[in-house]
Amino acid sequence: MRTRMAHMTARGGLRGAGLGPGDSSDLVVTIDGGFSAPRPAERGEAGAAAPGEGRGAAVDRGPLSLTLSPLTRGEGKHLQLIGRQPQSARSSRGDESSALGPGASGLRLGLALLQLGVIGMVVILFVGRGHAAEVEASQRGTLFLEPSNIKGNAGITVFHPQTDVSATFASGFGIAAGYAVDVVSGATPRVFGVRNDSTGRPVDAISGATKFSDVRQQAHGALSYSRPLADIAASYSYGWENDYRSHAVTVTTRTDVLDHNLSINLSYTHNFDSVCDASNTDSVGIPLARQALANSKNCFKGTPDVATRSLNIDAIEPSLTWAVTPRLALQGGGTALILDGFQSNPYRQVDLGRAGARPQETLPQFRQRYALFLRSAYAIPAARASIQATGRVYRDSWGVRAATAELLLQSYMTRFLLWSLRGRATAQSGAVFYEDAQTYFLHGPNGKYWTGDRELSPMQNLLTGTKLTYLHIPESGEHHFISELDASLKFELLFYRLESVFAPNADRKYAGILQLAVSARF
């Protein structure tokens, strides 16, 4: 009796064959409970960092793979951890000006880098194939569009190509590398404030937009060592753009106990980040006099008009994964982040009304962020399907509270086609110092901090989408150069609900995400 397996990788792709009628089949479900760091660091893939929890409730880190063993008598449960994949560099900010050329040039650069990534991937495959027990490569491109409903505001567009290659050797050692690019363009307000009608009555948040474009890049590498009962891996990533530099080191461990039915996982990441900011030497100790960064032209060049601010981030993520039955798997865990350093958007100004003051956004230097999650995955062999449910709660030292619920349904339409349907809802409160534009204008700030960041405001968001994946594994006994292949097309819509027309980015009410991905094992 053949055994077919369906795997979901850290990049969200699937590989394997269908759960054919009468087959003994393994169903593998990726579950994860991490969250992204805030604006400057550990930015997730384009479009993934949906608003929530202060910066991206949707971004997941450190995936685990649950294998639900063949549903036959006498066979036990099995649990498997697959390698952690570093994430790409992305920011959801947009209120900035860049020295780069128009977005069309950035798009051409992104396409060229995408082609180079494919060529490099093929070269590595042919060089490494003779020495590795298994080689895996993936290429994906993601398009994120967040339009504005105000004429003249272009909203945000992000094109995100990414290449990843890994090799696992018979000795248990593994190596991985990857490269990702964000080509970002759009038009967003530099000033968070009110806009008045012809009678002087405030009608909504300020709508004047500044065009910008930017290219953000990240390269990463990882080493791992795996044994039947334990894994350890270490990775390093470097991300860079005109106004930001990020170095991140991650160490992960996994231990299986109770005959592989319980997996204990622990991950630690430290970011050494640098942010470009206006020097503001004349406004030391006078926050209302701070000026926003005009552009990134002189960033990291040592000129007196700009300064380099540091941001250190420590993240620890423990989790437990339990194969309860051959059909049911559970995972629970948490994440704790401690951030110390510059966390404001250096380009953003906030209209505080009094005497025409429009100082640079000012946020606390220190922040603690905590989240707990519980996730379950259940296989339904008779329907050749699975269902996955996730619940998550979040709080931080800035007063943001959030709750997220997510449901994922997967079903084989044919032997080689897997269809997925996903829905997620998030609700959060605002930071204690957040006020909308009208309140800032009429009454001033609530304390010594002020912000125009949508992700620090009270809000709800709803994501829904579908994904179609083609999966192919040769029949047992057949030998091919490509041992597993999958190609997927995903489309998602993300809807925002803000508390008032005076909230940040109230003109951008939804976003669309389109992704094409290809992954292969050799």
Beta strands, then each sheet from edge to edge (+ up, - down):
strand 1: 3-8
strand 2: 14-16
strand 3: 24-31
strand 4: 64-68
strand 5: 134-146
strand 6: 155-168
strand 7: 173-188
strand 8: 191-192
strand 9: 194-196
strand 10: 202-205
strand 11: 210-227
strand 12: 230-241
strand 13: 244-257
strand 14: 262-278
strand 15: 306-323
strand 16: 328-341
strand 17: 349-350
strand 18: 366-380
strand 19: 385-396
strand 20: 401-412
strand 21: 417-428
strand 22: 459-472
strand 23: 484-498
strand 24: 510-521
sheet 1: 2+ 1- 3- 4+
sheet 2: 5+ 6- 7+ 11- 12+ 13- 14+ 15- 16+ 18- 19+ 20- 21+ 22- 23+ 24- 5+
sheet 3: 8+ 17+
sheet 4: 9+ 10-
end
